Amino acid sequence: MPLRFCPFVVVIDFEATCQEGSVIYPQEIIEFTSVLVDGATGRTLSTFRTYVRPRHHPCLTDFYRDLTGITQDDVDAGVSLAEALEMHDRWLEEHGIEKPHYFDHWINLRLPFSAAFGLGNVRFTLQDAIRKAGLQWEGRLHCGLDDALNTAHLLVELMRRGTLLKIIGSLAPTQSPPQPQHKAVLPCVGSRSTLPPQPQPQVLLPCAAATGMDAVSCCFCGVASKLGVVATPGQMQGHYFYGCGWWTPTCSFFMWAI
């Protein structure tokens, strides 16, 4: 669906728990932010932000606090992820947007941006994209709301340039939990650690995680993700996960199949 037929676009950015130099498992959303953009004019209509209390790693690392500016008091005063989702639903409903299916379709802004600027498979950060588009970064890097607002500005710039923006990914329901057809061991995507790589917050409407195994996501390349199994010895060996549908080293999509 071309963006010109969408009355609204919701730009979402999550900040998640992390630590320097090693994988933290499981990663949990602790800042949930959204920016509502008028699909016709590009005007920012409203913003949403709430902090989320992590359950598995309730104490933030010094590295994370320095990186994001989020404090322990922020997350201690936050809400559960379920409450955050309900709050987000109500925020959308206040602006006349029905909740069902809004997480089922998305735009990975990286793809149209790469096409518009001829970047191909070159990796770049959100700040790189802002500079490349001739825009000025506003706010603090790794602040969820500031990241979402800068992403919204980038979206508007692409709209101004006439770049084709359309829905390129969606959830595909399955009849039953997916199982491998044989016992072939698939490689862990892009990691030599004892755990598969964890996804980093994405720039625009990240691939919505399925509840349980009721649905299979597309990866950030816009194709159906592939089922893999952890082969590396360790506590997660034998656990299934979804990775890039093309197994590309530049795609950071990852989701446990549990």
Salt bridges, closest charged atoms under 4 A:
GLU31 OE2 - ARG49 NE 2.94
ASP62 OD1 - ARG65 NH2 1.90
ASP104 OD2 - HIS101 ND1 3.06
ASP128 OD1 - ARG131 NH2 2.68
GLU157 OE2 - ARG160 NH2 2.69
GLU157 OE2 - ARG161 NE 2.78
